[in-house]
C-alpha cells in the first residue's frame, strides 16, 4: 500500500509512507504527536464521526482543544 501511495503522490514533504501501523505509532510517540486516526480499508472519507474510523491517542497527549488555535 505504501508503495502505491508513493507512486500516486510522488514526493510529498508532509507525507510519511509506512507499511506498518506499529512503525507509524512508534513515530507518533517519538515526535510527541497527539495520536493517529485509522480508517477502515475500503470505506469512504466523510466529515464528522464515523464507525469506520478509530482515534488512538498517545498516553499523556494534550487534548487538541487545549491548544490556542488561530482562525484562518
C-alpha positions as CSV (number, residue, x, y, z in Angstrom):
1,X,0.0,0.0,0.0
2,X,2.8,2.5,0.9
3,X,4.4,1.9,-2.5
4,X,1.1,2.5,-4.3
5,X,0.6,5.8,-2.5
6,X,4.2,7.0,-3.2
7,X,3.7,6.3,-6.9
8,X,0.4,8.2,-6.9
9,X,1.5,11.1,-4.8
10,X,5.2,11.4,-5.7
11,X,7.4,13.1,-3.2
12,X,5.3,15.0,-0.7
13,X,7.3,16.5,2.2
14,X,4.4,16.3,4.6
15,X,3.5,12.7,4.0
16,X,5.1,9.8,5.8
17,X,4.8,6.4,4.0
18,X,4.8,3.4,6.2
19,X,3.8,-0.2,5.7
20,X,3.4,-1.0,9.4
21,X,0.9,0.5,11.9
22,X,3.4,-0.3,14.7
23,X,6.1,1.7,12.9
24,X,3.7,4.6,12.5
25,X,2.8,4.6,16.2
26,X,6.5,4.5,17.2
27,X,7.0,7.7,15.1
28,X,3.9,9.3,16.8
29,X,5.4,8.6,20.2
30,X,8.9,9.8,19.1
31,X,7.6,13.1,17.7
32,X,5.2,13.7,20.7
33,X,2.2,13.9,18.3
34,X,-1.3,13.7,19.7
35,X,-2.1,10.4,18.1
36,X,-3.2,8.7,14.9
37,X,-6.6,8.1,13.2
38,X,-7.2,4.9,11.4
39,X,-9.8,4.3,8.7
40,X,-11.4,1.0,7.7
41,X,-10.0,-0.2,4.4
42,X,-12.5,0.3,1.6
43,X,-14.6,2.9,3.5
44,X,-15.0,6.4,2.1
45,X,-13.9,9.5,4.0
46,X,-16.9,11.5,5.3
47,X,-16.7,14.5,7.6
48,X,-17.6,14.1,11.2
49,X,-17.7,10.9,13.3
50,X,-17.8,7.6,11.6
51,X,-17.9,4.0,12.9
52,X,-15.3,3.3,10.2
53,X,-12.6,5.3,12.0
54,X,-10.7,5.0,15.2
55,X,-8.6,7.6,17.0
56,X,-5.6,6.3,19.0
57,X,-4.1,8.9,21.3
58,X,-0.6,9.0,22.7
59,X,-0.6,8.4,26.5
60,X,-0.3,11.9,28.2
61,X,-1.2,13.8,25.0
62,X,-2.6,17.3,25.4
63,X,-6.2,17.3,24.0
64,X,-6.4,19.4,20.9
65,X,-9.0,21.7,22.3
66,X,-6.5,23.0,24.9
67,X,-4.2,24.5,22.2
68,X,-4.7,28.1,21.2
69,X,-5.7,28.0,17.6
70,X,-5.9,31.0,15.3
71,X,-8.7,31.3,12.8
72,X,-7.5,31.4,9.2
